[in-house]
Amino acid sequence: MIRGRRVAANPIGSSVSASHSALVPDWLIAPAEANELVAPVWPSSARRRHDGSVEIGGVSVFDLRDRFGTPLYVLDEDEVRAHARRARDAFASAAGRHGVRSRVYYAGKAFLSTEVVRWVTDEGLAVDVCTRGELEVALAGGADPSRLGFHGNNKSVGELERAVEVGIGSVVLDSPIEIERLAAIAERRGVVQNVLVRVRTGVHAETHAFLATAHEDQKFGFSLEGAADAVVRIRELSSLRFVGLHAHIGSQIFDSSGFRESAARLVDLHADLLAGGDIPLLNVGGGFGISYTSVDDPRPIEDIADGILDAIADECAVRGIPMPDVACEPGRVIVGQAGVTLYEVGTVKTVEIGEGRERTYVSVDGGMSDNARPALYGADFSARIVSRTSEATPALSRVVGHHCESGDIVVDAEYLPADVVPGDLLAVPATGAYCFSLASNYNYTPRPPVVAVRDGEARVIVRGETIDDLLARDVGAAASASTATPHGDTE
């Protein structure tokens, strides 16, 4: 297998008709049986019980369904903590070999709640935020403001005022307007604010076009030339302190090759800027990938950390300059694999699509309102029936949601037991990142709760919404309810 890529596999197993071959993605492997929980995709605590059902964090899916309903976001606390420690230790070790320090930021946009903030900060991570809302959640979760970074291409005056007020550790500047805006706020408050400058290095991640963030034709950051001018201006302003460059080449990245080229360009600029003063930090971004399917094969984070730090060290050595401390933002790798979304199957039907081909549609009680990634990015996920095991032949299936939208696809192609029926519980793993964060009320669907599991216990960490919650925001509905005549009464 090619490390970090999906590779073509023979999709036609002994139990799969050749008439289905045109419907099967070239990477999807037909399993001998459709009950296995693939280790790189599911939380390490997920396992089948004696009755064939699945437990996560020691909690049965039946208990989860009965207590909290479906759809349901399930988050394994120990898994999040373990990934946070692993990322922290990987970069600390890699940096230590070169005599510098590292800082790992948890990406708030992947998934944010006060509980998750406590978990990752307990494990030694800093947190990056990009809105006032994320900032307030991080603060409410007890994060040290000095260990917060503030991103974003259009931070409002109010957001910057609040960030400076609470003593934010650093602000990543994204435009000339923002430089002047932040400088004025900091000067008025009598503080010197640490800032980084976001740079478009021109290195593109091998990922979806909307996930690649370093090419020139997009909204983030400065060009290499523009960044140099920005630093000159920042150094003229007494209320700002330039502490380093920042770059981000994309998301769902499986190895360190792109970072090596980005590092070369960043260090080149870093070296030029040293003439104007010390630069203690280099933030290389992150966006490291996870396994969403059995054929995704990301490099271990230890290898990625070593590759990035070695690349920076090599580039600094070539230029004869001291190596700065290094910060990174691993992204979904901290929380993604820890999440599982639990659904109940509502309908199952097989559709004739011509030339003797069929597709089985398995409809669940959630969909694009709780997982927008397939619709936004064409993202692939896996699925399993988790309320039982089955000896039935694996059948090519498409898991879809309940929304009035043909693009409401949860899992585009998966092999599920041919005997799937309404009432079965179906789970989609690797949904800890960018699912709750992107959730919506499309078709007036309440967003599901988030439940943390650990050591056989489950607790709600984000309450789900109800229809009453949605109606309460509708001014007309509230007015109607207050003036309605009780049923049966007459004037």
Secondary structure, 3 states (H helix, E strand, C coil): CCCCCCCCCCCCCCCCCHHHHHHCCCCCCCCCCCCCCCCCCCCCCCEECCCCCEEECCEEHHHHHHHHCCCEEEEEHHHHHHHHHHHHHHHHHHHHCCCCCEEEEEECCCCCCHHHHHHHHHCCCEEEECCHHHHHHHHHCCCCHHHEEECCCCCCHHHHHHHHHHCCCEEEECCHHHHHHHHHHHHHHCCCEEEEEEECCCCCCCCCCCCCCCCCCCCCCECHHHHHHHHHHHHHCCCEEEEEEEECCCCCECCCHHHHHHHHHHHHHHHHHHHHCCCCEEEEEECECCCCCCCCCCCCHHHHHHHHHHHHHHHHHHHCCCCCEEEEECHHHCCCCCEEEEEEEEEEEEEEEECCEEEEEEEECCCCCCCCHHHHHCCCCCCEECCCCCCCCEEEEEEECCCCCCCCEEEEEEEEECCCCCCCEEEEECCCCCCCCCCCCHHHCCCCCEEEEECCEEEEEECCCCHHHHHHCCHHHHHHHHHCCCCCCCC
